[in-house]
Amino acid sequence: MFLTREDLRQYARANVPADKRTVTLDLAGAKYRMTSDADEGHLERLAQLINERIAALGPKAVRTATPAQLLAIVALGLADDLVAAEKRARTVEDTTRKAVASALERIDRRLAEDVRE
């Protein structure tokens, strides 16, 4: 016995947990239906961010590339942004750690001086 596409859709609808819902998002000019427990408004804002990045590629790219190619380019850009943000976060953490250690050393020296007096 073979399942039809409609059989699969009915099965999917029947087996979606109550806290999940189906959301349709427009990404790169293509419609994507997905089931998620994330807030629909949040997903729409993320889709808007992706579409803004696609638009920033320029009209020629949008006209000549497939939705999959556009999404791949945006995904690489977002991954690059994530790597850069993680590097900045590590730099801030290291700087903060050094500043706190230096402040603690000064406090310890001052307390030691006060004890001697």
PEDA-V899121 format. One record per backbone hydrogen bond with DSSP energy under -0.5 kcal/mol. NH is the residue of the N-H (numbers start at 1). CO is the residue of the C=O. E is the energy in kcal/mol with one decimal. If there is no record, write none. Layout:
NH/CO/E
NH/CO/E
This chain:
8/4/-2.0
9/5/-2.2
10/6/-2.6
11/7/-2.4
12/8/-2.7
13/9/-2.7
14/10/-2.3
15/11/-1.5
16/13/-0.9
17/15/-0.5
20/17/-1.8
21/36/-2.4
23/34/-3.4
25/23/-0.6
25/32/-3.0
27/25/-0.7
27/30/-2.8
30/27/-1.9
32/25/-3.0
34/23/-2.8
36/21/-2.5
43/39/-2.2
44/40/-2.4
45/41/-2.1
46/42/-2.2
47/43/-2.5
48/44/-2.2
49/45/-2.1
50/46/-2.2
51/47/-2.7
52/48/-2.4
53/49/-2.0
54/50/-2.2
55/51/-2.4
56/52/-1.9
57/53/-0.6
57/54/-1.3
58/55/-1.5
62/58/-2.0
63/59/-2.3
64/60/-2.4
65/61/-2.5
70/66/-2.6
71/67/-2.7
72/68/-2.1
73/69/-2.3
74/70/-2.4
75/71/-2.7
76/72/-2.3
77/73/-2.1
78/74/-2.9
79/75/-2.5
80/76/-2.4
81/77/-2.4
82/78/-2.3
83/79/-2.3
84/80/-2.3
85/81/-2.6
86/82/-2.7
87/83/-2.0
88/84/-2.4
89/85/-2.5
90/86/-2.3
91/87/-2.2
92/88/-2.6
93/89/-2.7
94/90/-2.7
95/91/-2.6
96/92/-2.7
97/93/-2.9
98/94/-2.4
99/95/-2.4
100/96/-2.7
101/97/-2.4
102/98/-2.5
103/99/-2.4
104/100/-2.6
105/101/-2.1
106/102/-2.2
107/103/-2.5
108/104/-2.8
109/105/-2.5
110/106/-2.5
111/107/-2.8
112/108/-2.3
113/109/-2.3
114/110/-2.4
115/111/-2.0
116/112/-1.5
117/113/-1.2
